Amino acid sequence: MDHDALVERIAEQVRAAQQHGRPVEFVKGSVSHLVPNPYREEGEIPKVDLTGLDRVLSVDPEAMTCTAESGVTFVRLVEETLKYGLVPYTVSELREITIGGAVSGCSVESESYRFGGFHDSCLEYEVVTGTGEVLVCSTEEDADLFHMLHGSYGTLGILTKLTFKLHPGKPFVRVENRLHDSFEAFWADSRERC
């Protein structure tokens, strides 16, 4: 199913659930963070199927940008962007974290001291709202929504597509172990590095 048809199916599922005034649960292809509720009967809460949102849609090597669906894992994303010699500015340290989860879940990684969170490299989001409306937002269009999506844990809508910046991927990473005898020495060294 192509991206637009998939997003329309998701929006229809949200609208159907909203008509009945009922909460929804997401069926995802990635790790579910839904806590089982022993008091809820199976099928009582409508499901919104997000399992198809797992494709890298395009990589533009000249503009150094990528557009991908929200269920793409970082390991898959890096595999695809490295074909062009590019990588995301911030990559999750957990291979199976999705790019939508990194934005919605407020992901901060060890390289965030330099590039910020993954959301800081994002240029545009496509979102299905709680009423089933499909919106595209950026720093210039619906900027408030764009900035509020980071760390919203899905409460403002379902991220379906993200466009973000890439930078050149280098063949090696330099790692240096630095030992310290005290917290004060560690802190002074950390401040100098930052």
ZANU-122980 format. One record per residue (C-alpha): residue number from 1; x, y, z. Coordinates in nm, 2 decimals, m for minus. Layout:
<nodes>
[node NUM; [X; Y; Z]]
...
</nodes>
This chain:
<nodes>
[node 1; [0.00; 0.00; 0.00]]
[node 2; [0.14; 0.34; m0.09]]
[node 3; [0.21; 0.60; 0.18]]
[node 4; [m0.09; 0.83; 0.11]]
[node 5; [m0.34; 0.53; 0.11]]
[node 6; [m0.19; 0.40; 0.43]]
[node 7; [m0.22; 0.74; 0.60]]
[node 8; [m0.58; 0.77; 0.48]]
[node 9; [m0.66; 0.42; 0.62]]
[node 10; [m0.52; 0.53; 0.96]]
[node 11; [m0.71; 0.86; 0.95]]
[node 12; [m1.03; 0.66; 0.88]]
[node 13; [m0.97; 0.43; 1.17]]
[node 14; [m0.92; 0.73; 1.40]]
[node 15; [m1.24; 0.90; 1.27]]
[node 16; [m1.44; 0.59; 1.32]]
[node 17; [m1.32; 0.55; 1.68]]
[node 18; [m1.38; 0.93; 1.74]]
[node 19; [m1.74; 0.90; 1.62]]
[node 20; [m1.81; 0.66; 1.90]]
[node 21; [m1.62; 0.88; 2.15]]
[node 22; [m1.39; 0.59; 2.24]]
[node 23; [m1.02; 0.58; 2.31]]
[node 24; [m0.79; 0.39; 2.07]]
[node 25; [m0.49; 0.16; 2.10]]
[node 26; [m0.22; 0.14; 1.84]]
[node 27; [m0.10; m0.18; 1.67]]
[node 28; [0.26; m0.12; 1.58]]
[node 29; [0.53; m0.32; 1.41]]
[node 30; [0.78; m0.20; 1.66]]
[node 31; [0.80; m0.26; 2.04]]
[node 32; [0.47; m0.18; 2.21]]
[node 33; [0.48; 0.03; 2.52]]
[node 34; [0.12; m0.04; 2.60]]
[node 35; [0.07; m0.17; 2.95]]
[node 36; [m0.18; m0.46; 2.95]]
[node 37; [m0.50; m0.39; 3.13]]
[node 38; [m0.65; m0.71; 3.29]]
[node 39; [m0.99; m0.53; 3.34]]
[node 40; [m1.04; m0.46; 2.97]]
[node 41; [m1.20; m0.72; 2.75]]
[node 42; [m1.03; m0.80; 2.43]]
[node 43; [m1.18; m0.60; 2.14]]
[node 44; [m1.33; m0.34; 2.37]]
[node 45; [m1.10; m0.06; 2.25]]
[node 46; [m1.07; 0.01; 1.88]]
[node 47; [m0.73; m0.05; 1.73]]
[node 48; [m0.55; 0.18; 1.49]]
[node 49; [m0.31; m0.02; 1.27]]
[node 50; [0.02; 0.15; 1.22]]
[node 51; [0.22; m0.16; 1.11]]
[node 52; [0.28; m0.04; 0.76]]
[node 53; [0.46; 0.28; 0.85]]
[node 54; [0.81; 0.14; 0.82]]
[node 55; [0.96; 0.27; 0.49]]
[node 56; [1.24; 0.51; 0.40]]
[node 57; [1.05; 0.70; 0.13]]
[node 58; [1.34; 0.91; m0.02]]
[node 59; [1.69; 1.02; 0.04]]
[node 60; [1.81; 1.34; m0.13]]
[node 61; [2.19; 1.33; m0.14]]
[node 62; [2.22; 1.69; m0.27]]
[node 63; [1.99; 1.85; m0.01]]
[node 64; [2.12; 1.60; 0.25]]
[node 65; [1.76; 1.52; 0.36]]
[node 66; [1.56; 1.21; 0.41]]
[node 67; [1.19; 1.15; 0.43]]
[node 68; [1.07; 0.84; 0.61]]
[node 69; [0.77; 0.69; 0.78]]
[node 70; [0.75; 0.71; 1.16]]
[node 71; [0.79; 0.33; 1.22]]
[node 72; [1.14; 0.31; 1.05]]
[node 73; [1.40; 0.19; 1.30]]
[node 74; [1.73; 0.37; 1.34]]
[node 75; [1.92; 0.06; 1.23]]
[node 76; [1.71; 0.05; 0.90]]
[node 77; [1.74; 0.42; 0.85]]
[node 78; [2.12; 0.42; 0.88]]
[node 79; [2.15; 0.12; 0.65]]
[node 80; [1.96; 0.32; 0.38]]
[node 81; [2.13; 0.66; 0.43]]
[node 82; [2.48; 0.51; 0.44]]
[node 83; [2.42; 0.40; 0.08]]
[node 84; [2.45; 0.77; 0.00]]
[node 85; [2.74; 0.83; 0.24]]
[node 86; [2.50; 1.01; 0.48]]
[node 87; [2.37; 0.96; 0.83]]
[node 88; [2.11; 1.13; 1.06]]
[node 89; [2.26; 1.39; 1.30]]
[node 90; [2.15; 1.20; 1.60]]
[node 91; [2.11; 0.82; 1.60]]
[node 92; [1.95; 0.62; 1.88]]
[node 93; [2.18; 0.39; 2.07]]
[node 94; [1.91; 0.13; 2.07]]
[node 95; [1.88; m0.03; 1.73]]
[node 96; [1.50; m0.09; 1.73]]
[node 97; [1.39; 0.26; 1.84]]
[node 98; [1.18; 0.42; 1.57]]
[node 99; [1.22; 0.77; 1.44]]
[node 100; [0.87; 0.86; 1.53]]
[node 101; [0.93; 0.72; 1.88]]
[node 102; [1.24; 0.93; 1.91]]
[node 103; [1.04; 1.24; 1.84]]
[node 104; [0.73; 1.15; 2.04]]
[node 105; [0.92; 0.99; 2.32]]
[node 106; [1.17; 1.28; 2.38]]
[node 107; [1.48; 1.08; 2.28]]
[node 108; [1.81; 1.22; 2.38]]
[node 109; [2.13; 1.03; 2.29]]
[node 110; [2.50; 1.05; 2.39]]
[node 111; [2.57; 1.25; 2.07]]
[node 112; [2.29; 1.50; 2.16]]
[node 113; [2.54; 1.72; 2.34]]
[node 114; [2.66; 1.81; 1.99]]
[node 115; [2.36; 1.79; 1.76]]
[node 116; [2.06; 1.80; 2.00]]
[node 117; [1.79; 1.54; 2.00]]
[node 118; [1.68; 1.37; 1.68]]
[node 119; [1.39; 1.62; 1.66]]
[node 120; [1.63; 1.91; 1.63]]
[node 121; [1.73; 1.78; 1.28]]
[node 122; [1.36; 1.75; 1.17]]
[node 123; [1.22; 1.98; 0.91]]
[node 124; [0.87; 1.86; 0.86]]
[node 125; [0.61; 1.62; 1.01]]
[node 126; [0.30; 1.46; 0.88]]
[node 127; [0.05; 1.40; 1.16]]
[node 128; [m0.29; 1.24; 1.19]]
[node 129; [m0.48; 1.43; 1.46]]
[node 130; [m0.73; 1.29; 1.71]]
[node 131; [m1.01; 1.39; 1.48]]
[node 132; [m0.86; 1.20; 1.18]]
[node 133; [m0.74; 1.51; 1.01]]
[node 134; [m0.40; 1.48; 0.82]]
[node 135; [m0.18; 1.78; 0.88]]
[node 136; [0.17; 1.87; 0.76]]
[node 137; [0.36; 2.10; 0.99]]
[node 138; [0.71; 2.26; 1.00]]
[node 139; [0.88; 2.55; 1.16]]
[node 140; [0.70; 2.77; 0.90]]
[node 141; [0.36; 2.60; 0.87]]
[node 142; [0.17; 2.51; 1.19]]
[node 143; [0.49; 2.58; 1.38]]
[node 144; [0.33; 2.55; 1.73]]
[node 145; [0.22; 2.19; 1.65]]
[node 146; [0.56; 2.11; 1.50]]
[node 147; [0.74; 2.22; 1.82]]
[node 148; [0.49; 2.06; 2.06]]
[node 149; [0.51; 1.71; 1.90]]
[node 150; [0.85; 1.65; 2.05]]
[node 151; [0.80; 1.48; 2.38]]
[node 152; [0.42; 1.46; 2.34]]
[node 153; [0.41; 1.08; 2.36]]
[node 154; [0.14; 1.07; 2.09]]
[node 155; [m0.11; 1.28; 2.28]]
[node 156; [m0.13; 1.54; 2.00]]
[node 157; [m0.15; 1.30; 1.71]]
[node 158; [0.01; 1.01; 1.52]]
[node 159; [0.33; 1.09; 1.34]]
[node 160; [0.32; 0.92; 1.00]]
[node 161; [0.60; 1.08; 0.81]]
[node 162; [0.91; 1.29; 0.90]]
[node 163; [1.16; 1.48; 0.68]]
[node 164; [1.49; 1.56; 0.84]]
[node 165; [1.85; 1.66; 0.78]]
[node 166; [2.14; 1.43; 0.72]]
[node 167; [2.52; 1.49; 0.73]]
[node 168; [2.82; 1.30; 0.58]]
[node 169; [2.89; 0.96; 0.75]]
[node 170; [3.25; 0.90; 0.81]]
[node 171; [3.41; 0.56; 0.78]]
[node 172; [3.55; 0.56; 1.13]]
[node 173; [3.45; 0.69; 1.47]]
[node 174; [3.72; 0.81; 1.72]]
[node 175; [3.67; 0.68; 2.07]]
[node 176; [3.88; 0.79; 2.36]]
[node 177; [3.86; 0.66; 2.71]]
[node 178; [3.94; 0.92; 2.97]]
[node 179; [4.00; 0.81; 3.33]]
[node 180; [3.96; 1.05; 3.63]]
[node 181; [4.05; 1.01; 4.00]]
[node 182; [3.76; 1.23; 4.13]]
[node 183; [3.43; 1.37; 4.03]]
[node 184; [3.58; 1.72; 4.03]]
[node 185; [3.84; 1.61; 3.77]]
[node 186; [3.57; 1.44; 3.56]]
[node 187; [3.35; 1.75; 3.58]]
[node 188; [3.63; 1.99; 3.48]]
[node 189; [3.72; 1.76; 3.18]]
[node 190; [3.36; 1.73; 3.08]]
[node 191; [3.31; 2.11; 3.08]]
[node 192; [3.62; 2.15; 2.87]]
[node 193; [3.50; 1.90; 2.62]]
[node 194; [3.16; 2.06; 2.59]]
</nodes>
